[in-house]
Amino acid sequence: MSQIVCPACKDATVVEVGENPEGVKYFVCSHCRESKRWCSRCDQGWLYKWVDPTTNGVLFNCDECEATWYSIEKVGSNPDFS
């Protein structure tokens, strides 16, 4: 079984802990405690939280397919941008 490497600390200590929101895989690194969500759209990338400095609005963006959502509750549905 291959282990998942944490994008933050680079240790292979990431484990799946459930879904949040429903249908979106949620992972936590047992070393640095960084939490990550897996993109349910492309099933190949991590979702990153971004804050728009001009509006202070929060975005969630996939590092692979670049799908973007305006809220964590919308992740897993059709992206707001793609």
N, CA, C and O of each residue as an XYZ file, in Angstrom:
328
protein
N       0.845     -1.182      0.000
C       0.000      0.000      0.000
C       0.885      1.239      0.000
O       1.754      1.376      0.861
N       0.675      2.152     -0.965
C       1.501      3.345     -1.016
C       0.980      4.371     -0.015
O      -0.221      4.460      0.243
N       1.903      5.135      0.537
C       1.537      6.149      1.506
C       1.443      7.498      0.807
O       2.092      7.731     -0.212
N       0.630      8.379      1.367
C       0.435      9.699      0.791
C       1.396     10.668      1.455
O       1.459     10.762      2.681
N       2.149     11.390      0.625
C       3.113     12.372      1.121
C       2.395     13.695      1.360
O       1.635     14.163      0.512
N       2.642     14.286      2.513
C       2.044     15.567      2.873
C       2.668     16.671      2.031
O       3.893     16.779      1.981
N       1.849     17.502      1.360
C       2.411     18.601      0.582
C       3.069     19.671      1.459
O       3.894     20.443      0.968
N       2.720     19.728      2.735
C       3.271     20.760      3.634
C       4.609     20.341      4.233
O       5.588     21.081      4.130
N       4.665     19.157      4.862
C       5.894     18.759      5.575
C       6.719     17.719      4.825
O       7.834     17.401      5.238
N       6.184     17.186      3.726
C       6.876     16.219      2.859
C       7.071     14.848      3.499
O       7.844     14.042      2.982
N       6.386     14.561      4.621
C       6.431     13.228      5.228
C       5.293     12.376      4.679
O       4.238     12.901      4.326
N       5.500     11.075      4.606
C       4.468     10.149      4.129
C       3.587      9.735      5.295
O       3.550      8.565      5.674
N       2.878     10.704      5.861
C       2.088     10.462      7.067
C       0.652     10.969      6.944
O       0.021     11.301      7.947
N       0.136     11.031      5.716
C      -1.225     11.527      5.484
C      -2.197     10.346      5.475
O      -1.975      9.343      4.797
N      -3.278     10.489      6.245
C      -4.292      9.441      6.297
C      -5.671     10.047      6.045
O      -5.943     11.187      6.423
N      -6.533      9.265      5.401
C      -7.905      9.709      5.173
C      -8.684      9.558      6.468
O      -8.617      8.518      7.122
N      -9.427     10.601      6.839
C     -10.178     10.570      8.091
C     -11.688     10.666      7.880
O     -12.446     10.657      8.850
N     -12.126     10.758      6.649
C     -13.559     10.817      6.382
C     -13.877     11.695      5.200
O     -13.064     11.870      4.292
N     -15.081     12.248      5.225
C     -15.531     13.147      4.168
C     -16.013     14.445      4.797
O     -16.688     14.438      5.826
N     -15.653     15.569      4.157
C     -16.087     16.867      4.650
C     -15.935     17.891      3.535
O     -14.802     18.271      3.240
N     -16.990     18.355      2.903
C     -18.374     17.942      3.046
C     -18.595     16.558      2.457
O     -17.663     15.962      1.917
N     -19.803     16.043      2.551
C     -20.105     14.708      2.066
C     -19.685     14.555      0.613
O     -20.002     15.399     -0.226
N     -18.969     13.472      0.320
C     -18.504     13.208     -1.036
C     -17.122     13.750     -1.345
O     -16.586     13.491     -2.422
N     -16.530     14.506     -0.412
C     -15.197     15.074     -0.607
C     -14.262     14.464      0.433
O     -14.439     14.673      1.633
N     -13.262     13.706     -0.035
C     -12.340     13.026      0.879
C     -11.525     14.034      1.685
O     -11.007     15.016      1.152
N     -11.428     13.762      2.983
C     -10.746     14.655      3.921
C      -9.573     13.907      4.535
O      -9.736     12.797      5.042
N      -8.387     14.515      4.491
C      -7.155     13.887      4.954
C      -6.476     14.760      6.010
O      -6.643     15.979      6.016
N      -5.709     14.127      6.903
C      -4.923     14.852      7.895
C      -3.542     14.211      7.961
O      -3.412     12.987      7.936
N      -2.514     15.049      8.044
C      -1.142     14.570      8.228
C      -0.930     14.347      9.720
O      -1.136     15.258     10.522
N      -0.521     13.145     10.091
C      -0.308     12.852     11.515
C       0.967     13.492     12.048
O       1.173     13.536     13.261
N       1.821     13.985     11.164
C       3.064     14.631     11.606
C       2.861     16.129     11.866
O       3.154     16.607     12.961
N       2.365     16.867     10.876
C       2.239     18.325     11.025
C       0.798     18.776     11.282
O       0.558     19.959     11.525
N      -0.159     17.850     11.231
C      -1.572     18.113     11.483
C      -2.241     18.942     10.379
O      -3.368     19.407     10.555
N      -1.566     19.128      9.259
C      -2.149     19.836      8.112
C      -3.331     19.019      7.586
O      -3.226     17.803      7.423
N      -4.451     19.688      7.321
C      -5.599     18.990      6.763
C      -5.756     19.368      5.294
O      -5.457     20.493      4.894
N      -6.224     18.424      4.507
C      -6.386     18.630      3.072
C      -7.643     17.923      2.598
O      -8.079     16.928      3.178
N      -8.214     18.460      1.532
C      -9.330     17.820      0.859
C      -8.882     17.436     -0.544
O      -8.109     18.152     -1.181
N      -9.381     16.287     -1.020
C      -9.051     15.765     -2.340
C     -10.115     16.225     -3.316
O     -11.304     16.183     -2.998
N      -9.714     16.661     -4.492
C     -10.661     17.168     -5.485
C     -11.555     16.039     -5.992
O     -11.078     15.051     -6.551
N     -12.844     16.206     -5.788
C     -13.799     15.193     -6.238
C     -14.118     15.345     -7.725
O     -14.721     14.461     -8.333
N     -13.714     16.458     -8.293
C     -13.982     16.686     -9.726
C     -13.001     15.896    -10.590
O     -13.419     15.143    -11.469
N     -11.710     16.061    -10.349
C     -10.707     15.390    -11.189
C     -10.116     14.150    -10.528
O      -9.526     13.308    -11.205
N     -10.269     14.034     -9.212
C      -9.725     12.916     -8.433
C      -8.211     12.780     -8.615
O      -7.668     11.675     -8.620
N      -7.533     13.945     -8.766
C      -6.084     13.928     -8.963
C      -5.347     15.014     -8.195
O      -4.116     15.008     -8.163
N      -6.067     15.951     -7.574
C      -5.377     17.081     -6.961
C      -5.900     17.442     -5.584
O      -6.985     17.031     -5.174
N      -5.090     18.228     -4.883
C      -5.453     18.743     -3.566
C      -6.183     20.063     -3.720
O      -5.900     20.838     -4.633
N      -7.126     20.313     -2.822
C      -7.817     21.595     -2.784
C      -7.079     22.526     -1.840
O      -6.705     22.135     -0.734
N      -6.874     23.737     -2.271
C      -6.206     24.751     -1.456
C      -7.154     25.902     -1.195
O      -7.927     26.298     -2.068
N      -7.090     26.429      0.004
C      -7.914     27.575      0.393
C      -7.137     28.843      0.056
O      -5.959     28.973      0.389
N      -7.816     29.776     -0.610
C      -7.220     31.042     -0.995
C      -8.096     32.172     -0.492
O      -9.319     32.037     -0.443
N      -7.491     33.269     -0.123
C      -8.237     34.462      0.259
C      -7.898     35.557     -0.740
O      -6.734     35.912     -0.922
N      -8.939     36.088     -1.387
C      -8.758     37.180     -2.343
C      -8.435     38.444     -1.552
O      -9.268     38.897     -0.767
N      -7.241     39.032     -1.737
C      -6.844     40.181     -0.933
C      -7.679     41.432     -1.177
O      -7.728     42.311     -0.317
N      -8.332     41.530     -2.320
C      -9.123     42.727     -2.594
C     -10.529     42.656     -1.993
O     -11.105     43.681     -1.630
N     -11.081     41.433     -1.888
C     -12.448     41.286     -1.372
C     -12.501     40.532     -0.041
O     -13.538     40.514      0.623
N     -11.385     39.911      0.347
C     -11.334     39.015      1.507
C     -12.241     37.801      1.343
O     -12.536     37.110      2.318
N     -12.683     37.538      0.119
C     -13.496     36.357     -0.168
C     -12.634     35.107     -0.189
O     -11.474     35.147     -0.599
N     -13.201     34.009      0.251
C     -12.490     32.734      0.310
C     -12.813     31.913     -0.935
O     -13.964     31.850     -1.367
N     -11.788     31.285     -1.506
C     -11.932     30.396     -2.652
C     -11.253     29.071     -2.328
O     -10.286     29.035     -1.567
N     -11.755     27.989     -2.901
C     -11.117     26.684     -2.797
C     -10.790     26.253     -4.216
O     -11.673     26.180     -5.070
N      -9.501     25.964     -4.467
C      -9.004     25.720     -5.815
C      -8.226     24.413     -5.864
O      -7.433     24.119     -4.969
N      -8.458     23.623     -6.922
C      -7.723     22.371     -7.120
C      -6.401     22.666     -7.815
O      -6.358     23.400     -8.802
N      -5.322     22.087     -7.290
C      -3.999     22.327     -7.877
C      -3.767     21.555     -9.175
O      -2.753     21.773     -9.839
N      -4.681     20.659     -9.552
C      -4.533     19.907    -10.801
C      -5.464     20.429    -11.900
O      -4.999     20.866    -12.952
N      -6.768     20.386    -11.658
C      -7.713     20.759    -12.720
C      -8.128     22.222    -12.646
O      -8.824     22.712    -13.535
N      -7.712     22.921    -11.602
C      -7.974     24.341    -11.398
C      -9.457     24.685    -11.204
O      -9.844     25.845    -11.345
N     -10.290     23.681    -10.880
C     -11.686     23.969    -10.529
C     -11.667     24.822     -9.271
O     -10.816     24.640     -8.401
N     -12.615     25.759     -9.180
C     -12.655     26.702     -8.071
C     -14.071     26.812     -7.529
O     -15.039     26.882     -8.286
N     -14.175     26.824     -6.196
C     -15.453     26.988     -5.518
C     -15.355     28.152     -4.549
O     -14.285     28.440     -4.014
N     -16.499     28.831     -4.324
C     -16.552     29.973     -3.406
C     -16.733     29.573     -1.950
O     -16.501     30.389     -1.059
N     -17.140     28.337     -1.689
C     -17.299     27.908     -0.295
C     -17.035     26.424     -0.181
O     -17.182     25.684     -1.154
N     -16.645     25.987      1.004
C     -16.342     24.576      1.225
C     -17.608     23.734      1.072
O     -17.527     22.569      0.681
N     -18.771     24.304      1.371
C     -20.026     23.558      1.236
C     -20.345     23.229     -0.215
O     -21.053     22.262     -0.494
N     -19.822     24.034     -1.145
C     -20.091     23.801     -2.570
C     -19.108     22.821     -3.210
O     -19.369     22.323     -4.305
N     -17.986     22.537     -2.551
C     -16.997     21.632     -3.123
C     -17.666     20.268     -3.329
O     -18.336     19.753     -2.434
N     -17.476     19.703     -4.500
C     -18.105     18.452     -4.851
C     -19.241     18.650     -5.834
O     -19.603     17.728     -6.564
N     -19.814     19.868     -5.857
C     -20.833     20.197     -6.843
C     -20.126     20.770     -8.071
O     -18.897     20.785     -8.135
N     -20.897     21.236     -9.031
C     -20.268     21.866    -10.196
C     -19.448     23.065     -9.709
O     -19.938     23.854     -8.901
N     -18.213     23.211    -10.185
C     -17.383     24.323     -9.731
C     -17.933     25.666    -10.183
O     -18.609     25.774    -11.206
N     -17.624     26.688     -9.387
C     -18.014     28.043     -9.744
C     -17.218     28.549    -10.946
O     -17.724     29.330    -11.752
N     -15.969     28.094    -11.059
C     -15.105     28.351    -12.224
C     -14.475     27.022    -12.584
O     -14.270     26.183    -11.706
N     -14.166     26.810    -13.840
C     -13.412     25.604    -14.220
C     -12.560     25.874    -15.424
O     -11.853     24.982    -15.893
